[in-house]
């Protein structure tokens, strides 16, 4: 069953939809998700908003003269908290969309995209019982799990993760496929980038000449 349609040419929608699906899939495999990163971000954000709200109410009720001393410290506290929030997002979260644990092994996944390139990039880190952290970088075109109508199709996305990440493959062996291709319908990551960056159609003669066999035949004439 596919998801509701999205704008398939919008990288942000493609990434956000995939990011949202990833935790649902892993949690269905009995991973225990950690919400620490999200909880800290929300706590910092709500604290800053609360300070601003209290300051506004006090100024409205008591006037500037009665609250100007408190306003000075409240403004400092507000900008300090927002600075901490910015540092937390960029230096601690670092694009993480999932952190969790399965059978004593910690798992974290961070995602990213490059502008104008329809490729989903993830950095997977696993750590078992305090051992050295293993890092795996993976990439695949969004066309692998989004159909032509812009609907997300779960099966190929699950197969990609289960086949490439051993911990996920252990939890979901039915979706683990050997010799899995990098792209949807036989399109590799490199080919997907070329397709995205091509601005004009290729003429039939140029397409033929671009293949190794055609170049070989051309050289023989």
Secondary structure, 3 states (H helix, E strand, C coil): CCCCCCCCCCHHHHHHHHHHHHHHHHHHCCCEECCHHHHHHHHHHHHHHHHHHHHHHHHHHHCHHHHHHHHHHHHHHHHHHHHHHHHHHHHHHCCEEEEEEECCEEEEEEEEEECCEEEEEEEEEEEECCCCCEEEEEEEEHHHCECCCCCECHHHHHHHHHHHCHHHHHHCHHHCCCCCCCCHHHCCHHHHHHHHHCCCCCCHHHHHHHCHHHHHHHHHC
